[in-house]
Amino acid sequence: MTVDRALLVYLLHLAESFGGAQDRPFGGAQDRPRGLMSDVKLQQLAFLCELQLFDKRLKGFHFEFFRYAYGAFSKDLDNDLLSLRRKERVENFSLSEKAADALTILKEAEKSDETNARVIEIIQAVAGTYAPQDGDAVTKAVEAVELILPDQLGQIAIRDVSFHSTILVPSRIEVDAEFTLPPATLTRLNAALGY
C-alpha cells in the first residue's frame, strides 16, 4: 500500500539519526550521529507507531503484526522494505536520494490535512523517543506492552504471548480518522516511490 511505504520511508528518515526528530521533521540534519538500525528495531518502531496511532484513534500504517522471537514482526512491512530496496529508495536502512521526492510529497500531505499532520506528529514522537535507544531496549519496550484480551479476560504482556500469534490486525480496529491522500497525490507518491 502506497501510504504504508511512504510512512515507512518517513520513519526510516526520522530514525536515521539518534533523537532530534522533532527538530528536523523533513529537512534531516546530516551532521548527527547515525542510529544503529536493524530489521528487528525497524519492526518494533513501526509497531510502536501503530499502537500510538490507534491509541489516538488514528490510522496511518496498515501492517499486521504477530509475536516473534524478538517482539513484534510484520511480513507486510518486511515485504515493503524489500520492495523499497529493489526500487532503490532504501539502501540497507538509509534512504537513497531517490526517496527525496516521496518525503516532499509527505510534507505537502502533512500541511494539507489535519489528520495527516497528527499522524506525522505521532510518528515523530515515537521515533524521537525510541530511535535513539538500542534495538534491545526497543524490543523490551514492545515486549512490555500489554494487550487487552477478548471477552474482557484481562491483559497479557507481549512477552507472554505465544510465538507466531497475531497481536495486531489494523483492519479490525475502529478509528475516527486515517492518513489519506487525494488520487492525484497518490499517483505522484507512487511514482516517487518507483511504482
Secondary structure, DSSP 8 states (H G I E B T S, - for coil): -HHHHHHHHHHHHHHTBSS-GGG-TTT--TTS-B----HHHHHHHHHHHHHHHHHTTEE-----EEEETTEEE-HHHHHHHHHHHHTTSEETTEE-GGGHHHHHHHHHHHHH-HHHHHHHHHHHHHHHHHTTS-HHHHHHHHHH-EEE-GGG--EEEGGGS-TT-EEE-GGGS--SEE----HHHHHHHHHHTT-
